[in-house]
Amino acid sequence: MKKFLVFLGVVVVIGGGVGLVILTRPNTAHAPQAPASSTKTTAASTAGGKTACTIYTAADAQKLLGSTAQAGSSNADTPTESDAIKVSTCTYIQDTGDSLDSLKTAKTASLLVRAPKTQAGTDSNKAQFTTSKPAGVTDVPGYGDAAYWDPQFGQLNILKNNTWYILSYGTTTISSRTLDDGKQFAAILITKL
């Protein structure tokens, strides 16, 4: 159990770091400044008030990871926020026992939701799928308004209704994650995004 808790701690630290990077990722697009009136929060721009854990539930985790799925890290109660973006995460871990070998093969599935609070947040999310899209990614048609697979982080990124969803599924060895893994995770959540 002690090894599982260490593994869980590593997942929490990695998830928090990725969330912070995503939240603070600069928007390099050269879009004009939004007028002051567009900085107000609108119901349509906040993903319907959904957080990662209201979208990705324990029942979803069991479909993906099996009946041994356990809650991992989440910031659902205290999402990370800026003036323009609200970021929430939800992670579940496959319980495969306490041995070191089983921890290496255990899978995790994490959803990060980057919901815009303002027009600037909407513009920033959209830019990540156009002018600021990372190099080396592969466009994935059929998911939301735009989507791409990022092999560097083993993540399927989906833009839907101005909200950026990042789906990570697989072992802790990022290089072993595949687009098919991401699609399997997306198939469970897509109607809730």
Residue pairs with C-beta under 8 A, 6 or more apart in sequence:
1 98
2 98
3 98
3 99
3 100
3 103
4 95
4 98
4 103
7 93
7 103
7 106
7 172
8 72
8 73
8 93
10 172
11 72
11 73
11 91
11 93
11 108
11 110
11 172
12 72
12 73
12 91
15 72
15 73
15 89
15 91
15 110
15 112
16 73
16 75
16 89
18 112
18 153
18 166
19 75
19 80
19 87
19 89
19 112
20 80
22 87
22 112
22 114
22 164
22 166
23 80
23 82
23 85
23 87
23 114
25 128
25 132
27 123
27 124
27 127
27 128
27 132
28 127
28 131
28 132
29 123
29 124
29 127
29 130
29 131
29 132
30 131
31 123
31 127
34 118
34 119
34 120
34 123
38 118
38 119
38 120
39 83
39 84
39 118
39 119
39 120
40 118
41 117
41 118
43 49
44 161
44 162
45 115
45 116
45 117
45 118
45 119
45 121
45 122
45 162
46 86
46 115
46 116
46 117
47 113
47 115
47 161
47 163
50 113
50 115
50 192
51 76
51 79
51 88
51 90
51 113
52 74
52 75
52 76
52 88
52 89
52 90
52 111
52 112
52 113
53 74
53 76
53 88
53 90
54 76
55 90
55 111
55 113
55 189
55 192
55 193
56 90
56 92
56 109
56 111
56 189
58 69
58 71
58 92
60 188
60 189
61 69
61 71
61 92
61 109
62 69
63 188
64 92
64 109
64 169
64 184
64 185
64 188
65 92
65 93
65 94
65 107
65 108
65 109
66 94
68 94
68 95
68 96
69 92
69 93
69 94
69 95
70 92
70 93
70 94
70 95
71 91
71 92
71 93
72 91
72 92
72 93
72 108
72 110
73 89
73 90
73 91
73 110
74 88
74 89
74 90
74 91
75 87
75 88
75 89
76 88
76 90
79 86
79 87
79 88
80 86
80 87
80 88
81 87
81 117
82 121
83 117
83 118
83 120
84 116
84 117
84 118
84 120
84 121
84 124
85 114
85 115
85 116
85 117
85 121
85 124
85 125
86 114
86 115
86 116
86 117
87 112
87 113
87 114
87 115
88 112
88 113
88 115
89 110
89 111
89 112
89 113
90 110
90 111
91 108
91 109
91 110
91 111
92 108
92 109
92 110
93 106
93 107
93 108
94 106
94 107
94 108
95 106
96 102
96 103
96 105
96 106
104 171
104 172
104 173
105 171
106 171
106 172
107 169
107 170
107 171
108 168
108 169
108 170
108 171
108 172
109 167
109 168
109 169
109 185
110 167
110 168
110 169
111 165
111 166
111 167
111 168
111 189
112 165
112 166
112 168
113 163
113 164
113 165
114 125
114 163
114 164
114 165
114 166
115 121
115 163
116 122
116 124
116 125
116 162
116 163
121 162
122 162
125 159
125 162
125 163
125 164
126 159
126 162
128 157
128 159
128 164
129 145
129 146
129 147
129 148
129 157
129 159
129 164
130 146
133 148
134 150
134 152
136 150
136 151
136 152
137 148
137 149
137 150
137 151
137 157
138 148
138 149
138 151
138 179
139 146
139 147
139 148
140 147
140 148
140 149
140 156
140 179
140 182
140 183
141 147
143 156
143 158
143 160
143 186
143 190
144 158
144 159
144 160
144 161
144 165
144 190
144 193
145 159
145 160
145 161
146 158
146 159
147 156
147 157
147 158
147 159
148 156
148 157
149 155
149 156
149 157
149 179
149 182
150 156
150 157
151 177
152 174
153 168
153 174
154 168
154 170
154 174
154 175
154 176
154 177
154 181
154 182
155 166
155 167
155 168
155 177
155 182
156 166
156 167
156 168
156 179
156 182
156 183
156 185
156 186
157 164
157 165
157 166
157 167
158 164
158 165
158 166
158 167
158 186
158 193
159 165
160 193
161 193
163 193
165 189
165 193
167 182
167 185
167 186
167 189
168 177
168 182
168 185
169 177
169 181
169 182
169 184
169 185
170 176
170 177
170 178
170 181
171 177
